[in-house]
Amino acid sequence: MSKLKSKLPGASGNIQDLEAFIAGAETKSTTPGFAGKASTTYPWQEPGIRDDVLKIYNLRLPEPYLLKLKYIAEHTPDSMQKFCWQVLQDAIDKKIEELTQ
């Protein structure tokens, strides 16, 4: 039976592999949320991100809140989807402003 052996990065003697590993770690550490506010480009600002593309995100709600949401939709002109979208969009923008200042 063979024993598992662990090796440190670069233990093979190839210094180029070790330098590439370190360079990759340094690149990743400047992403927002990982090492603070080092980068000024956020994921939603990347090229190719489009406002007209809608993505689906499922949200689990306790039953009383789903019933409250249905009640809001029945007693206002907004659908459940539209109400949640408006409230959530405002909350997301506010939180992003706090995080990126």
Secondary structure, 3 states (H helix, E strand, C coil): CCCCCCCCCCCCCCHHHHHHHHHHHHHHCCCCCCCCCCCCCCHHHCCCCCCCCCCCCCCCCCHHHHHHHHHHHHHCCCCHHHHHHHHHHHHHHHHHHHHHC
